[in-house]
Amino acid sequence: MAMTGPAQLAPARAGQPGAGRPAEPPNILFILADDLGWADLGCYGSSAIRTPNLDRLAGEGLLFRHGYACTPWCSPTRIGLYTGRYPTRLSVGLEEPLTTHAEVNGIPADHPTISSLLLAAGYETAMFGKWHCGWLPWYSPLRIGFQTFFGNFDGAIDYFEHVDTVAEAGLYEGETSVEQAGYYTSLISDRATEFVAADRDGPFYVQVNYTAPHWPWEGPGDREVGAEIRRRFSEQSVPTPLIHPDGGSLAKYAELVEEMDTAIGKLLTALADAGRADNTIVVFTSDNGGERWSNTWPLVGEKGDLTEGGIRVPLILRWPVEVAGGQVTDHPINTLDLTATLIDAGGTTPDERYPLDGANLLPWLVDGADFPEHDLFWRTSNQGALRRGRFKYLYDRRDRSVLGNWPRRHGPFHLLYDVTVDGREQADIADHHPDLLDDLRETWERIETELLPYPAGHPGVPQPPAAKPATSEPD
């Protein structure tokens, strides 16, 4: 796929001569989309969805063509982002995605997180938007290092009615339910914009978690759709009326993405007007691959799947005083690498009792060091994957069809792809590289033994983990 915009002009390259570490710690603005497909932005090849602000961000920064979410599900990826560790090191990471309100399902307050570490290092911390890492009365962003929170706890919220998947009031200020009229994407952006524009002495870490373009399929002019969805809660004809399988379209999906892009543009303008753009690290990415209306071409798969379409996502990083703009790289990285990098950029270090699972990219970004080659690991209840350089090992317990109506083959399968030339993962080259397959498989299995087991007998089905109330045990 050809990239559009300024980013296509720069070659992929590692070990850039860096400007050295800045004298002042950078601000950090992390923007997370929800279920955004790899090819849903203009800078990633879309001609159907207009995203001028994100395209500009890519042109001013570094665009990753092989950027990945650390899981194909929303809540586990968020757990990985905040802890910097494989999500299933905690019991909450076993539910795909998190739906059960329980005392065992959340990020423990005593577990170090990027927010708690940066807070201790002198950062002001805030989250605006979707949390989805545990429910009250046990869990909230305020209990893992965020000083300010305005947003929703659940995995989805109506953009107008602000009810969650079980028809409860979904909008919160801190840990208090609130009512506020407005389109949710705009509400998130308005609050984040106020925060970055405010006068302050020290650095900030702001996490902006849009629910766009996640269902329900409501653009800024669809208030009546929200009212109809709220009415449907009395019928409960589907697991949650927010899904509304009779709604949406390609055009409506484009509205959701374009409205988010407009909101991000206002946020970035406020950052620039406040004189903070140059020494602010802005990261934009998605929690997992797209679903239903999204575009992942030429990749295959979608949210929930460990094929490329389920985990490869848009990923852009801009830091004007340190990283030259207009660059594109094919180096593969994922969410956990971002956490490790931002912790170092913030001038702090991980808790040694909880070693991070991602690679620190900061020496490569600013010091001129070589790119830190490292394996990327994924695991779900019915799949596993490990990427090393060009190659990706895919373990799949599910039955697969070879072609069309040919008889299905029964799993499990151990597959090998060169995803730099076969992003559609159609040419299994395992028989051509048996030693490499064995090596990648052994590495995956070794890492897998360090993680909590999934509940037996229910592959792919969300199960509340049977455990005592969540505590955080160091390695």
C-alpha positions in Angstrom: 0.0 0.0 0.0 1.3 3.4 -0.9 1.4 5.9 1.9 0.2 9.4 1.2 1.4 12.8 2.6 4.9 14.0 3.5 5.8 10.8 5.4 6.3 8.9 2.2 9.2 11.0 1.2 11.6 9.8 3.9 13.2 6.4 3.9 12.9 4.0 6.8 16.1 4.3 8.7 17.5 3.5 12.2 20.2 5.1 14.3 19.5 8.7 13.5 22.0 11.1 14.9 20.1 12.4 17.9 19.9 15.7 19.5 20.6 14.2 22.8 18.3 14.2 25.8 16.4 17.5 26.4 17.3 19.7 29.3 13.6 19.8 30.4 11.5 16.6 30.7 9.0 16.4 27.8 5.3 16.6 28.1 3.6 13.4 26.9 0.3 13.4 25.0 -0.8 9.9 24.2 -3.9 9.6 22.0 -5.6 6.2 21.7 -8.2 5.5 19.1 -10.7 2.5 19.6 -10.9 -0.2 16.9 -9.2 1.9 14.2 -8.2 -0.1 11.2 -4.6 0.0 9.8 -5.7 1.6 6.6 -8.3 4.1 7.9 -6.1 7.2 7.8 -4.9 9.2 4.8 -1.3 8.8 5.8 -1.8 5.0 5.8 -3.4 5.0 2.3 -7.1 5.8 2.8 -8.7 7.8 0.1 -12.2 7.4 1.5 -11.6 8.9 5.0 -10.3 12.5 5.3 -7.8 12.8 8.2 -5.8 16.0 7.5 -4.7 16.6 11.1 -3.4 13.1 11.7 -1.8 13.2 8.2 -0.1 16.4 9.3 1.0 14.8 12.5 2.6 12.0 10.6 4.3 14.4 8.2 5.8 16.2 11.2 6.9 13.0 13.0 7.7 9.4 12.6 5.2 6.9 11.0 5.5 3.2 11.8 4.4 1.0 9.0 4.7 -2.1 11.3 3.3 -0.7 14.5 1.3 -3.1 16.6 -1.1 -3.2 19.5 0.1 -5.6 22.1 -3.2 -7.6 21.9 -6.1 -7.7 19.5 -8.6 -6.7 22.3 -9.3 -3.3 23.9 -9.0 -3.9 27.6 -5.9 -6.2 27.5 -4.0 -3.7 25.3 -4.8 -0.9 27.8 -3.6 -3.0 30.6 -0.4 -3.6 28.7 0.0 0.1 28.0 -0.4 1.2 31.6 1.7 -1.6 33.2 4.2 -2.1 30.4 3.9 -5.8 30.8 2.1 -8.7 29.1 -1.6 -8.3 30.1 -2.0 -11.9 31.3 0.6 -11.4 34.0 -2.6 -10.1 35.7 -5.8 -12.0 36.0 -7.7 -9.1 34.5 -5.9 -9.7 31.3 -7.5 -13.1 30.8 -10.9 -11.7 29.9 -11.2 -10.8 26.2 -12.4 -8.1 26.4 -13.2 -7.2 30.0 -16.9 -7.4 30.7 -17.3 -8.9 34.2 -17.6 -6.4 37.1 -15.7 -8.2 39.8 -13.1 -7.5 42.6 -10.6 -9.7 40.7 -10.9 -7.8 37.5 -8.7 -4.7 37.4 -5.2 -3.2 37.6 -4.2 -3.5 41.3 -3.6 -0.1 43.0 -0.2 -1.3 44.2 1.0 -2.3 40.7 3.4 0.3 39.2 2.1 1.9 36.0 3.4 4.5 33.6 1.1 7.0 35.3 2.2 6.3 38.8 5.9 6.3 37.8 5.6 9.7 36.0 3.5 11.1 38.8 6.3 10.2 41.2 8.8 11.9 38.8 7.0 15.2 39.0 4.5 14.9 36.2 0.9 16.1 36.4 -1.2 13.2 35.1 -4.7 13.1 33.5 -6.9 10.7 31.6 -9.8 11.7 29.4 -12.0 9.1 27.8 -12.2 5.3 28.0 -10.7 3.5 30.9 -11.9 -0.2 30.6 -9.5 -1.6 33.1 -11.9 -2.4 36.0 -14.9 -1.0 37.7 -15.8 0.9 40.8 -15.8 0.4 43.8 -12.5 -1.5 43.2 -10.7 0.2 40.3 -10.3 3.5 38.6 -7.7 5.6 36.9 -7.3 7.7 40.0 -6.0 4.6 41.8 -3.1 3.9 39.4 -1.5 7.4 39.3 -3.9 9.6 37.3 -4.7 12.8 39.2 -7.6 13.8 36.9 -10.1 11.6 35.1 -13.1 12.5 32.9 -14.5 9.6 30.9 -16.2 6.2 30.9 -15.3 3.0 32.7 -17.0 0.5 30.4 -15.9 -0.8 27.0 -18.4 1.3 25.1 -20.7 4.3 25.7 -23.4 5.9 23.6 -22.0 9.1 22.1 -25.1 11.1 23.0 -27.0 9.3 25.8 -23.8 8.5 27.6 -25.1 5.1 28.8 -22.9 2.1 28.9 -23.4 -1.5 27.7 -25.9 -2.3 30.5 -27.8 1.0 30.2 -26.2 2.5 33.3 -24.9 6.1 33.4 -21.5 5.9 31.9 -19.9 9.3 32.2 -17.7 10.0 35.2 -15.8 12.9 36.7 -13.2 11.2 38.8 -15.2 8.5 40.6 -18.5 10.4 40.5 -21.2 9.8 37.9 -22.0 13.0 36.1 -24.4 14.2 33.3 -23.1 16.5 30.6 -24.7 17.1 27.2 -22.7 16.7 24.1 -21.2 14.4 21.5 -18.7 12.2 23.4 -15.7 12.7 21.1 -16.1 16.4 21.5 -16.5 16.2 25.3 -13.2 14.2 25.6 -11.4 16.7 23.3 -12.7 19.8 25.0 -11.5 18.6 28.4 -8.1 17.5 27.1 -7.7 20.8 25.3 -8.4 22.8 28.5 -5.8 20.7 30.3 -2.9 21.1 27.8 -3.7 24.8 27.5 -3.6 25.6 31.2 -0.7 27.3 32.9 1.6 24.9 34.8 5.2 24.8 36.0 6.0 21.1 35.4 5.5 18.5 32.7 2.3 16.7 32.1 1.3 13.2 30.9 -2.2 13.3 29.3 -3.9 10.1 28.1 -6.7 10.8 25.6 -8.7 7.7 25.0 -11.3 8.2 22.3 -14.1 5.7 21.9 -14.2 6.5 18.2 -14.6 4.7 15.9 -15.9 1.9 18.2 -19.7 1.2 18.0 -22.4 2.5 18.4 -22.3 3.9 14.9 -23.2 7.5 15.6 -21.8 10.6 13.9 -22.2 14.1 15.4 -25.6 14.5 13.8 -27.1 11.2 15.0 -28.7 12.1 18.3 -31.9 10.3 17.3 -29.9 7.0 16.8 -28.7 7.3 20.5 -32.3 7.8 21.6 -33.4 4.7 19.7 -30.6 2.7 21.2 -31.6 3.7 24.6 -35.2 2.7 23.9 -34.0 -0.8 22.8 -32.5 -1.5 26.2 -36.0 -2.5 27.3 -36.0 -5.3 24.7 -32.5 -6.6 25.1 -32.6 -8.3 21.6 -28.8 -8.5 21.4 -26.1 -8.7 24.1 -26.2 -4.9 24.3 -28.2 -2.6 22.1 -25.1 -0.4 21.7 -23.9 -2.8 19.1 -27.0 -2.2 17.0 -26.2 -4.6 14.1 -28.7 -2.9 11.9 -26.7 0.4 12.0 -23.7 1.9 10.5 -22.2 2.2 7.0 -18.9 3.0 5.4 -20.0 6.6 5.3 -21.0 6.6 8.9 -17.7 5.0 9.9 -15.9 7.7 8.0 -17.8 10.4 10.0 -16.7 8.9 13.3 -13.0 8.9 12.2 -13.2 12.3 10.6 -14.8 13.8 13.7 -12.0 12.3 15.8 -9.4 13.8 13.4 -11.1 17.2 13.7 -11.0 17.0 17.5 -7.4 16.0 17.5 -6.6 18.9 15.3 -8.1 21.3 17.9 -6.1 19.6 20.6 -2.8 19.9 18.7 -3.6 23.5 18.0 -4.1 24.2 21.6 -0.8 22.5 22.4 1.0 24.7 19.9 -0.8 27.9 21.0 0.4 27.2 24.6 4.0 27.0 23.3 4.4 23.4 24.3 4.4 21.5 21.0 8.2 21.4 20.5 9.0 19.5 23.7 5.8 17.3 23.8 5.9 13.7 22.7 2.7 13.0 20.9 1.8 9.4 20.3 -1.2 8.3 18.2 -2.2 4.7 17.8 -5.2 2.3 18.3 -5.9 -0.3 20.9 -6.4 -3.1 18.3 -7.3 -3.6 14.7 -10.5 -2.6 13.1 -13.8 -4.4 12.9 -16.9 -4.4 10.7 -16.6 -1.1 8.8 -12.9 -0.5 9.1 -10.3 -0.9 6.4 -7.2 -3.1 7.0 -6.3 -3.8 3.4 -4.1 -5.5 2.3 -4.0 -7.2 5.7 -6.4 -10.0 6.7 -8.2 -10.4 10.0 -9.8 -8.0 12.4 -10.2 -7.1 16.1 -9.9 -10.2 18.2 -7.5 -12.1 15.8 -3.8 -12.4 15.8 -3.5 -12.1 12.0 -2.1 -8.8 10.9 -5.5 -7.1 10.6 -6.2 -7.7 14.2 -3.0 -6.2 15.7 -1.2 -4.0 13.1 -2.4 -0.5 13.7 -1.6 3.1 12.8 1.2 4.4 15.0 2.7 7.9 14.8 5.2 9.6 17.1 6.1 13.3 17.0 8.7 15.0 19.2 9.9 18.1 17.2 13.0 18.9 19.4 14.3 15.4 19.2 13.0 13.4 16.3 13.2 14.7 12.7 9.8 14.8 10.9 8.8 13.2 7.7 10.2 9.8 8.5 8.7 6.4 7.9 10.1 3.2 9.4 9.4 -0.5 8.9 10.9 -1.5 12.3 8.2 -3.5 14.2 7.2 -2.2 17.6 4.2 -2.5 19.8 2.4 -0.9 22.7 4.7 -2.2 25.4 7.7 -0.6 23.6 5.9 2.7 23.8 5.5 2.4 27.6 9.1 1.6 28.1 10.2 4.5 25.9 8.0 7.1 27.6 9.0 6.0 31.1 12.6 6.6 30.1 11.8 9.9 28.3 10.1 11.1 31.5 13.4 10.7 33.4 12.3 7.8 35.6 12.8 4.1 35.7 10.6 1.0 36.0 10.1 -0.7 39.4 12.7 -3.4 39.4 10.2 -5.9 40.9 8.1 -5.5 37.8 10.4 -5.6 34.8 8.9 -4.3 31.6 8.2 -6.5 28.7 8.8 -3.9 26.0 12.0 -2.5 24.5 13.1 1.1 25.2 13.3 2.9 21.9 14.6 6.2 23.3 18.4 5.6 22.6 17.4 4.9 18.9 15.1 7.9 18.7 17.4 10.5 20.2 20.9 9.2 20.8 21.7 7.8 17.4 21.8 4.2 18.6 20.9 1.2 16.5 17.3 0.1 16.6 16.9 -2.5 19.5 15.9 -5.6 17.6 13.5 -7.6 19.8 10.8 -10.2 19.6 7.1 -9.2 19.7 4.9 -11.6 21.6 1.1 -12.0 21.5 -1.2 -14.5 23.2 -5.0 -14.9 23.3 -7.1 -17.8 24.5 -7.1 -19.5 21.1 -4.0 -18.1 19.3 -0.4 -17.1 19.8 2.1 -15.2 17.7 5.7 -14.1 17.8 7.4 -11.7 15.4 11.1 -11.6 14.9 12.4 -9.3 12.1 10.7 -10.3 8.9 9.1 -13.4 10.2 6.0 -14.1 12.2 5.1 -17.4 13.9 1.4 -17.9 14.3 -0.1 -20.6 16.5 -3.8 -21.2 15.9 -6.0 -23.7 17.8 -8.9 -23.1 15.5 -9.9 -25.0 12.4 -8.9 -23.4 9.1 -10.0 -23.7 5.5 -7.3 -23.9 2.8 -9.3 -22.5 -0.1 -13.0 -21.7 -0.6 -15.2 -24.7 0.0 -12.4 -27.2 0.4 -12.7 -29.3 3.6 -11.5 -27.6 6.7 -8.3 -28.7 8.4 -8.4 -29.2 12.1 -6.0 -27.3 14.4 -3.8 -26.6 16.1 -1.6 -25.1 13.5 2.0 -23.8 13.7 2.4 -21.4 10.8 5.2 -19.1 9.6 5.0 -16.0 7.4 7.3 -13.3 6.1 4.9 -10.4 6.8 7.2 -7.9 5.1 6.1 -9.4 1.7 3.0 -11.3 2.8 0.9 -9.1 5.0 -2.1 -11.2 4.0 -0.5 -14.2 5.6 -1.5 -16.6 2.8 1.9 -18.3 2.1 2.8 -20.5 5.0 6.6 -21.0 4.7 7.0 -23.2 7.8 8.2 -26.2 5.7 10.9 -24.0 4.1 12.3 -22.8 7.5 11.8 -25.7 10.0 14.6 -24.6 12.3 13.4 -21.0 12.4 9.8 -22.2 13.1 11.1 -24.4 16.0 13.1 -21.5 17.4 10.2 -19.0 17.3 7.8 -21.6 18.7 10.2 -22.5 21.5 10.6 -18.8 22.4 6.8 -18.3 22.3 6.2 -21.3 24.5 8.9 -20.2 27.0 7.3 -16.7 27.4 3.9 -18.3 27.7 4.9 -20.3 30.7 5.5 -17.1 32.6 1.9 -16.0 32.2 -1.3 -16.9 33.9 -3.3 -19.7 32.3 -6.6 -19.2 30.6 -9.6 -20.9 32.2 -9.7 -24.4 30.9 -12.3 -25.5 28.4 -13.4 -22.1 27.2 -11.0 -20.9 24.4 -12.1 -17.6 23.1 -15.0 -17.1 25.5 -14.7 -14.4 28.1 -14.5 -15.9 31.6 -14.2 -14.1 34.9 -11.0 -15.5 36.4 -11.6 -17.5 39.6 -9.2 -15.9 42.0 -8.9 -14.0 45.2 -9.2 -10.2 45.1 -6.5 -8.8 42.8 -3.1 -8.1 44.4 0.1 -7.4 42.6 2.9 -10.0 43.0 6.3 -9.0 41.7 8.3 -11.4 39.6 
